[in-house]
């Protein structure tokens, strides 16, 4: 069964804090999702260990 957690991150474009759902069943993943406030693409890098998310980093698509 997939392990899902929520996390709060700050959009690198508009600066708003947004809540996201992250999957802890994958050790390392990177994906792009649009900001729910300004709709610009955010690159997410998620690291998990033993099904628990240990870090979520965000950056703009052009960084």
C-alpha positions, 0 to 999 in steps of 0.5 A: 500500500502506498504511503502518502503524507502532506507537506507545506512548501513555499512556491519559488515564484509567488512565495505563497505557502501551499500544501502538497501530497507526497508519496513516501513509497518511493525513495527518491523522486523528482516531478513537476507540479503547478502551483495551486496559487499562481499556476507556474511549474514547480520542480519537486525533489522528494526523498523518503526512507522506510516509507517516510518522507524525509525531505521535500525541496522545491525550485523554479523550473529555470533554476 
